[in-house]
């Protein structure tokens, strides 16, 4: 019997597909990585009986990155990233060990069926899966075919079974176009980002952004927002005048007329028209016209339109809306949510989808009428050849989906029903009046057939006051004529919906990546989202865009990225060579980069006006070890210390608070230590600003505090305060937080494990002796006499935190509440893990003494 491995893009999809194909008769087990399950069943495959193993990945298996030293900002000139720097594919999430998992499940399989999402990214993941699995699968006999690709658009029995019966092959060209986009974005984005981040953060203190990033799509997206801001700033309001007339067709009623000239910008001319019309006491009907007009039903729904409506009408950001749509898709409620198509194929079962909605109380009546009277074919839209438009695939209730999920599903369903409904028809009556020599008009609309507006009431024709019945030549008394003074108003800031429209129009990003680019400019502090989901650029965003315009406008204009997107589409269609497109585009941007670096002074002039130099920002905190003057602590992102006398800047750990640590100094370089803390429920550790940026010993890396320092005798180092191996992560050491008393704790120097112990103890010290059982360092604890938990009123005890029975009830394991960069000042949830010692550490991690300590110290001081 042949064994067939089947791989989907997400665990929930694998389960749904396996359930449909096995008709619910399958066995399931967890995979070795804990995140993916394997569903097994027996069935037939291409006319032969087969054993099926259905599993999944979790999005991309691999990611592209630079090799070794090219990942370091300090060791490499950013210009080298365009061509010299080699790249490699690394596991996207090493913790999931996805490659190993796929190889374990793929070993000994005869065939593979790829159920990845049917878009370009999905095709790319197909080849990532194949690269992992093919080496361990059984070799094919002769020319036997072993690789199959399933094409589907929704998780319904019909669609999945149909896909299984019509298996194709993965598309190498589409996968290559994704590889090209990844490499271009990595090389171009990293080179510009590294250069401008280092240049400007080394000069200005209040930029309030930890990364001054550049992206070939992200920057033109920001450009649209700043362009609107500039229009608002340069707008000069103009005064204009409008003539408003009211006539009284009957005694009690009045009708407001619109002036045919609309408005005039000259006060004296407006006054002249007022004087002329005021002389007439009656308005004469010049003409009455009646026309039947049609408001067309909407085109079928694609991704961009869904994101627009979600932002404008439902108040959801594009990223959030896309996540909800993906969840609805994986649960089988809607069809695939990433599509550019607005045209249903001829064989699409519209009636079947409509019948699913016949029992929903919100639209059951509309649906039943449509089914009995016959549906209208949807309007002919654009067929991009990817997926059918977004369609509801099964009925749902508000209780099932809840909150935002239901709101998005309800819109998608109403939109779908509207596409198969009739157009809205109304009768428009236009009456033309003359008052003296001036012409005025009045328009009224009466709905004759509501059509699709019944299901989409927000599109309905607004109710207006009914027009009087009149004929040409009728006269009506003029009630009043007055002159209204008004002013032209500036445009408003761009809404997300308007930005999405601009991005689609100019070819910036794809339906899948548009939400990511908008989210990026918000996270980088380039724009802020205001009420009504309007995007207002920050000072930093404005200066960056103006700087690009000053140096090289093509860096921010949509033209060059749009041209690149077209080239990438040609790769996907097999009409362009992958290597040539890559080489040509990188060559253009390399030249632009060199010109940008040479002309950076132009952007710097704009920065000087808006931001303060490092020396003028921050407040004095700790002393420099070189000049012994106070260094200034700059709190704005990224927080750092700056010595204006030496003109040196020292980076610090982010997303926490920094304060002076008891005026103690580092024994190596005489810098005053500072204490970093993530809050009372988190962890804290001291650090030397110089050692943190220039590791003193060979086995230390940049960004290590005193809790990872291997100095053999310093009282704050890992050697003196390390207690034992972390109970959760393999590489971490639990280090005593000597500042935490009286609520004593030790924290892992790698992960966020915190162990609370010996509350109200007077003193806790790490002993040089170790535990005989687990080799962890012993601790000496002094308790206050009044609060001592020790038997027999004792106040002192020495023992192992993990093994000593006296200490067992005094130890509690927690996870540190870490501050997330997106919510500065906020605290994460703390998860109590109960009392007890957890897993025993496998021995105290005695840090290696640095090789040739004197040579290391000499090199350090030089």
N, C-alpha and C positions, 0 to 999 in steps of 0.2 A: 504493500500500500504506500502510495506517495505521501509525503508530508509537505503541506503548503503553509508557508509563513505569510501572514497578512499584517500590514502595519498601517495604522491610522495616525492622525496628527495629534490627537489628545486622548487621554484615557477614557473620558466619557463617551467619545465618538466610537472608540473600539468596542466598548460594551454595547452601545446601541446597535452597531452594524452586526456584531456577532449574534446578538439576540434575534435580529431579523433573519439572518442567513441560516441560523441553526433552528429557527422557529422556537426559540426559548429552551431548546434541549442542549445545554452546554455546561461544562464544568469550568470554574474560575479559580485562579490562584494568584497570589501576589508575586511580582517579579523580584529579582534580587536587589533592585534599587529602591524598592518600597513605594515608588511613585506610580509605576505602571503595572497593570494586571495582565494576565494571559488567560484568554478564554479558549477552551478547546472543545471540539466536536468532530463528528465524522459525517461526511457527506460525499457528493460526487463532484469531481472537477474535470471538465473537458471529457466527459464520458467515462471517467474512471473513478473508482472509489478512492477517497483520500482522507487523511487526517489533517484537520485545519487547526492552526494556532494563530489566534487573532490577538495582536497586542498593539502598542502605540509608542510614539515618542512624546515629548512635551515641547512642541514647536521645533525650532532649529536645533540640530544635533551639534553642529559645528559653528564656529564664528571665526572671522578673519582677524588676525592681529600681527603686529610686527614681532620679529624675533629678537630675543635677548636685549642687548644694549640699546636697540632702537626704541624700546619702550621707556627708556629713561629720558626725561626732559633735559637733564643736565649734560648728558654725555654726547649728544648728537645735535648737529646743526639741523634745524627743521627742513632746510632746503634738500637734505639728503633723502627725505621721506618720499620725494616724488619718483625717484628711480633706483637709487642705490639700495635703499632699505629692503631686505627680503621679507616676505610675509609668509605666514603659515596658518593652516586651519587648526584651531584648538577646540577642545570640547566647550560648547557654549555654557554648560553648567557642570563643572567637574564633580560636584557633590552627587549628581544623579548617575554618574558612571554609565551613561547611556550607550556608549560604544560597546563596553563589556557586556551590558545587559542584552543588546541586540545580537552580539556574537554568541552568547550562551543560548539564546532562544533560536538562533538561525543555524546553529551547528547541526549538520545532518539533514537539513531540509532540502527538498528537491526543487521547489518553485517558490517564488515570492510574488505576492499581489500587493501593489502599493495603493493604499486608500488615503493618501495625503490630500489635503484641500486642493481643489482644481483651479489654482491660479499660479502665477509665476513663482511665488515663494514656495508653494507646494511642490512644484516641479523640482526646485532647487533642493528641497529636503529629500525628495525621492532619491537623488543621486548621493546625498550624504548617507542615507540609509543603505544604499547599495554598496558604497565604499566600505561600510562597516561589515556588512553581512556576506557579500559574495565570496570573500576569501575562505569562509568556513562552511559554505553550503556545499552539497554534493556536486561534483562536476557534471555538466550535461553530457548526455550520450549523443555524439555526433553533432548534428545541427539542431538538436532539440531546443525549443524555446523555454526559458525558465523565468523570464522577467515579464510581469504583466502590470498594467496600470488601469485602475478603475476610475471612470469619469462619472461624477454624480453632482447634483446641485442641492439635494435636500435629503434629510434622514427619514425617508418614508419607505414603507415596504416595497412599493412599486419602483421607486427610483433606485434603491439599493439592489434589488433583484435584477433590474434591467442593466445596471452597471456590471453586475457579476456575469451576466450573459453576453455582454459586449465589451470584453476587456481589450484595451489598446496597449500602447507602449509609452513610457515616459518621454518627455520632449527635452532633448539635450540643449537645444538652442535657447529655450525659455530659461532653463537653469543657468546657462552661461550669461544671459543678460542680467540675472540677479547677481552673479559673481562679479560682473563688471561694475555694477552699481555699488556693491559693497566695497570693492577695492578703490574706486574713485572717491567715494565718500570718506573712506578711512584715510587715504593719502592726502587728499586736498584739505579735509577738515582738520586733521591732526597738525599739518604743517602751519596753516594759518592760525589755528587756535593756540598752539604752543608759542609761536612768535609773539602774537599780540597780548596774550595773557602775561607772559614774562616781562614784556616791555612796559606795559601799563601798570601792572601791579607793583613793579619795582619803582614806580614814580609817584603813584597816586594812592591815597589812603582811604578814600570814601567812595570807591566804585560800588561797593555792596554787591559784589557777585564773585563767587569763588572761581569762576571760569569765564573768560571772555571768548566764547566759542564762535567759530565760523563754520557754516555748513553750506554746501552748494545749493541746497533747497531752503534751509533755515533762514539764510540771510536775505534772499529775495522776498521771503514771507514777511520778515520784519520790515523790509523795504516798503511793502504795500501799506503797512500800518503807519510808518513815518511819513509817507507821501501824503496820506490823508491828514495827519497832524499838521504838516507844513501848509496844506491848503486852508486849514482852520486858522492857523496863526497869521497867514498873509491875507486873510479875508477882510475886506473893508465894506462894512454895511452901507447900502445906498437907500435913500428914502424914495418912496414912490407913492402915487396916489391912485385910488380906485373909486370909480363912480358907482354907487349902489342905489338901485331904485326899487321901490315897493309899489305894487299896484293892488287895488282892492276889487277883485272880481265880484265879491258879495260884501254885504255890510260888515259881517263879523270876521271875514277872512282876509288875509293879505298874502301876497306872493312875492318872494324876493327874486329879482332878475339879475343875471350876470351881464356885465358890460362887454360888448363884442371887441372893444379895443384892449380889454383885459386890464392894462395899467399904463400910466404915463409917469415919466421921471421929472417932469417940469411942473412946478407948483402953479405957475401962472397959466400954463396951457390947461391944466386940470381945472382951475378956477373958471376959465373961459367956457369949458364944456359944461360945467355945473350951471353957470349962468344961463347958457342957451337952453339946456333941458328944463330948467326951473320955470321957464316961460310957458312951457306946455302943461296943460292941466290934465290931458288924457293921453293914454298909451294906446296906440293903434296896432292891431294884430296884422302883421305883414304876411305871415305864412304859418301853416300848421302841417307838420309832417309826422307820419307814423311809420316806424320801421320795426320789423321783427328781427331781433338780434339773438346771437347764440354765444354763450360762454362755454368754451370747450371743457370737457372732462380732462383730468390730468393724464399725462403720459404715465406709463408703468414706472414703478419706483426703482431708482438705482442708488448706489451708496452715497454719492455726493448730495443728491436731493434729500435723502434720509438724514444725513448729518446736518444739512442746512435747516431742515424743519425741527430737528431735535434741539438745535441751539436757539433758533428764533422763537419757536412756539412752546417747546417743552422745557427750555432753560437748562438743557444738558450740554456740557462741553463735548466736543467731537470725540475725544479719547474715551470718555465715560460712555457715550452713546454707542461707540463701536464695541466696547467690552460687553455691554448689555446685549447688543445684537448678536455677538458671537455666542453668548450664553444661550440665547433663545434658539439659535441655530443648532448648537450641539444637543439641546434638549428636544429637538425635532419640531419646534413650534413654527419656525420660518425657514425659507430656503436660504441658500448661501448668501451672506450679507455683503460680500465684496464683489460688486459687479458694475460695469460701466454701461450695461445694456438697458434700454428702455422699450424693448420690443419683444413681445411674446412670440415664440416659434409657432408655426401653424398647428403642430401636433400637441401643443400644451393643453393639459386637461383643466381648462378654466372652470367648467361646471363642477368638476370633482372638488376643486379647492373651495368653490362657493358653497357647495352642499355642506361642507364641514362647519360652516358658520350659521347654519339654518336654525340653531337652537339658542344662540346667544341673545339674551333679553335686550341688549342694546341695539342690535340691528337685524333681529330675526325677521321682522315684518318686511323690511326692505329686501332682504335676501329671498324670502319666499315669493314676493311679487316678481322679482327678477327671474327666478327659476320657472315660474308658471308662464310669464309673458315672453320669456326668451331674453338672453343676454345680448348686449352689443359687443361686437369685436372691439378690443382695445385699439386706441389710435396707433398708427404706424410710427414707431419711434426709431431710435438708433440701435443697430445690432452690431455690438463690438465683437461678437463671436466668442464671448467668454461664458457667462452664466445667464440663465433667465433672470428677469427682474425679481426684486425681493418680494416674496409672496407668503401669506400665512399658509402653513401646511396642515395644521390641525387646530381644533377649537381649544380655547383656554378660558379660564376665569380669572378674575382679579385676585381671588384667594390663592390660586395656584402660583401666579407669577409675582404678585405683590409690588407695590411702589413703582419705581422707574421701569421695571420690566414690563408691567402691565401697560403703563402709559405709552411706551414705545410700540408694544405689540398692538395696542388699540389703534394707534395711528397707522401702522403698516396695514392692518386689516381694513380700516376705513378707506385708505388710499386704494387698496386692491378692489374693494367693492365699487368704488367710484370709477375705476378704469373700465368696468364692464357695465356701468350705468349709462343712461342717456345724457346728452348734453343739457345744460340749463338754457331754457328759452324764455325770452322776455320781450315785451313790446315797449319800444322807446318812443316817446312823444316829444317833439321839439317845437316849441312855439316861439316865433320870432316877433318882437315888438319894435315899434319905433316911437321914441319920445322926442318930439322935435326932429332934428336931423340925425340924432344918435340912435344906434341899433342896440337892442338888448335881447337876451335869449333866456329861455327857461326850459329845463329838460326834466322829464319825469319817466320813471321805469315801472312797469307792471309785469310781474312774473306770470308767464302763461303755463310753463311746465318746469318745475323745480329741478328735475333730473338728478344729477349727482350731488347737488347741494343739500339734498335731504340727509345724505350720509356724511357729508363734509359741511356742516352748517356754517363754519367760519368763511366759506367761499360764497355764501348766499348773497343775492342782490339786496342791498339795504332797503328797508321800507322808507318810502318818501311820502311827503304830503301829495295827495292826488291833485292833478292839474284840472282846472275848470274846463268844461266843454265849451269850445269856442270855434269860430270860423274866421277866415280871412276878412278883414274890414271891420271886425268888432272893435268897440272902444271900451276901455276900462279907465276909471278915475285913478290918477296917480296919488298914492298915499304919501310917500316922502321920497326925496332924492337928497343924498348926502355924499360928501367927499370923505373917504377914509384914508388916513395917512398911515402907511406901513413901512417896514424896513425889510430889505433882503436879509436872509439869515444864513450863517455859515453851515457847511455840511456837518454832520455829527461824526464822532469817531467810528471807525469800521466795526461792524458787528462780526462775530465769528462767521455767521451765515454769509455776509458779504465777502469776507476774506476767502472762504471756501470757494465762492463763485469766481473770484479773481484768480485763485490758484488753478482752478480747473480750466478757466479760459486761457491762461498763459502757459499751461502745461507744466506747472511746478508740482512735483510729486505725483503719486498715483492715488487712486481711491483708497488704497490701504495705508499709504504713508502720510497723507494730508493731516490726519489727526495728530500724528507724532510730531510733525514740524510745528504745528500750532502749540502743542503742549511744551515743546522745547523752548520756544521764545518766552513762554510764561515762566518756566522754571529757571531760566537764566536771568530773570529779573530784567528783561528787555521790554516787556509790556506787562501791564496789570489788567485783570479782567474787572471791569466796572459793572454797575447795574445794567440790566438789559443785555448782558454778555457783550459789552463793547470793549474793544481793546485799545487801551491808552498807552502809548510808548513812554517808557521812563527816560530820564535824562541820559542814562548810559546807552539805551537803544537809539535815541535820537542822534547823539554824538557819533556813534559808530557808523550809522547809515550816512550821515553827512560827510564823515571822513572818507568812506568808500567812494561816495560821489566825487569828492575832491581829488582822490588819487586815481581811481579807475572805476568808472560808473558801471562797467560790465560785471563787477563783483556783486552788485546789488540789484541790477536790472534783471528781469526774468528771461531776457532773450537768450543768454548763453546756456542757462540750465535747460530751457525749453528745447534748444538744439541738441543738447546731450541726451535728453529723454527720447527724442526722435531717433537718435543713433542707437540707443539701447533697445528701442522697439524693433529696429531693423535687425539687430542681433537675434532677438526673439523670433523674428519671422525667417531667419536664416538668410537674410539679404545683406548682412554686413559681417566683416571678420572681427571676432572678439578681440584679438591682440592688436589689430590696427586701430580700432576705436579707442581702446585703452591707452595705447601709446600716443595717439594724436591728441586726445583730451588732456592727458597728463602733461604733455609738452606745452600746450597752451597755458595751463594753469601754473606750470613751473615758471614760465616767462612772466606771467602776471605776478607771481609770488616775489620774484626778484625785484620787479619794478615797485611792488608794494613796500618791500623792505627798504629800498633806496629812498622812497618818498614818504616814509612814516612820519616825518616831521610835519607834514601837512595835517595829518589827523591829530598829532600831538598838540598843535596850536589850538584846535577845537577843545581838546581835553583840558588844557590849562585853564580855559575860561570857565568850564563847568565843574571841575574837581580840584580838591586841595592836594598839594604835594604831601608826600609821606611825613616830612619833618613837621608840617603844620597840623597834622591830625593826631588823634589819640591822646592818652594821658600817661604821665610818668608812672612806671610800675616797678621794674627791677633794674639792677645795675649791670652794665656791660662788663665782662671780664677783661676786656682789652684796655678800655680808657677809664673804667670805674665811674662813668657818668650814668645817669638814669636813661634807660631805654623807654620808648613810648609804646604802650599797648594799643594797637589799632583794633577796635572791636568789630568794625564793618567787615563783611565777608571779603576774602578769607581772613580771619583774625590772625594777627602776626605782631612781632615786636620789631621796632626799628630804632637803631642807634644813629642819631643824626650826626654825631661827631665822627664816627667811623664810616658812616654811610653804608651800614650793613642792615639787611632785613632777615629776620629769622621766622620761618613758618612755625605754626603751633597746631596742636590737634584741634579739629573743628567741632562744632555743635555741642559746646559745653561752656563752662565758665572758667576763667583763668584768674588766679590771685597769687600774690607773693607768698612763698612758702617759708615762713618764720625767719626770713633774711639769711637762710643757710646758703652756703656756696658749694659749688661742685669742686671736688678735690683736684680735678684734672685741669680746669681752665679758669677757675675763679668767677665764673658767671653765677649770679644769684639764681637759685632754683625757683620755679613757679609750680603751682599746684593746679592740675586740670581736674574738673569734676563734671559728671553728667547729671548731678543733682543728688539729693539726699537718698533717693532709692536706687541710684545707679552706682557706678564705680568712680574712683578717683585715684590719681597717682601723681607724684612729683616728676618734674623733668628739668633737665638743663637745656636752655634754649640752644646752646652751641652744639652739644652732643646730639640733640634731636635732629639737627640739620647736617652735622658732620660726625658720623658714627666713629667713636674713638677706637673700637676694637674690630678685628676682622670678622668676627662672627656676629656683628651687629649690622642692622640695616638702617637707612634713613627713616626717621619717623618713630624711633623707639624711645620710650621714656625710661625713668630709673627702674621701673618694674621689669624691664627686659635688659638692663645694663649688666654686663658681666664683670664689672670692676670687683676685684677680690676682697677689698676691705672697706669700701664706702658703705656707710650705715644705711643708705637708701637703696642699695642695689639689690638685684635679684639674688645674688650670692648670700646676702645677709637676711633678706626678708622672705625668700621663697620657701614654701612649706611642703608642697607635694604636687604630683601630676594632677592636672585638671580632671574632674570626674566625668566630663563630657567630651571635650575635644582631645585629640591625641597629642597635639604639639604644645598645648598651653601649660603653664605652671600657676598654681594658686599662690598669690603673693599677699602677705599681710598688709592691710591698709593702715599704716601706723597713725594716720590722722583721724581715724573713724571713731575713736573712743568718745563717750562711753558705750555707743552702739557699735561694737567692734565687728569688723568683717574682713574677709580675705576675698580677693577677686582674681579671676583668671586673666593673665596678661595677653591672651589671644582672643577668647570669645567673651560672651556677656554673662558668664556664670558668676554669681556672687554668693558667698557662704557667710551667713550671719552667725556670730557666736559670742558667748561670754558677755551678754548684755549687762551693763552696770559694773563690769570689772574695772578695777582701778588701773591696772597695767597689764599689757599682753606683750611678751617678747618671744622672738624665735630663738630656740636653743641651738647650739652647734651640734647637739647629739641627735641621733635619728632613731626611729622606731624599729624594733627588732623584726616585727611582722611585715610592715609595708614599706619601710625605708623612708617614710615621710619625716620631716624635721619635727622634733618635739616642740611644744610651746609651754612657756612658763607664764602662769596667770596669777595675778594678785587681785583678790576681790575685796570690796569694802566689807567691814565686819558686819554691818547692819543688814546687808543684802547678799551675803555669801550663800550660794546654793550647795556648798560643799558640806559633807557630813561632819558632825562634831564641831561645828562652829569654826572650822579651819578656814583660813583666808588665802592660803597659797597651795597651788598644785601644779605639777609638771607632768605632761603626758602627750599622747598622740591624739590629734583632733579626730582621726578616723577610727582608731582602735580602742582608745581608753574608755571603759564603761562609765567612768565618772563624767566624762565630757559628752557622752552620746546624746543626752537630752538637751544639751545646750547648743547644738549645731543645727542650723536650718539652711537648706539650699534654695536659692532664688535665681531668677534671671534678671539681670540689670535692666532698669527702665532707661532705654537709650533715647536720646533726642534725635528725632528724624530730621534730616536737613530741610525737608519741606515744611515742617511745623516747628520752627525755632521757638524755644521757650516752652513747648508742650512736652508732656511726659508720656512715654509709652505705657502699655499695661504691664503690670508685674505678675508673673505667674508663680504662685507659691508651689513648691514641689514637695511639700510635706517635710516632716522632720527626719532625722537620720542621716547616715553618712553617705548615702548614695553608693556609687561604685568605689571600691577601694582603689587608690592610685597605685599604679604598677611600680612604684618606687620613686624616690625623690630625684628630680631631674637636676643632677649636679652640673651646672653649666661648665663647659670646657673653658679652662683658662686660655686667654689668647696666646697663640704661638709667639714665642720670642717677644715677651711683654715689653722689654725696653725698646726694641726696634719699633714696635707699634706706637709706643708713647712718643718716641722721637719724631716719627713720621707725622704724628698727630699735631705736635706743637709747631713743627716746621710749617 
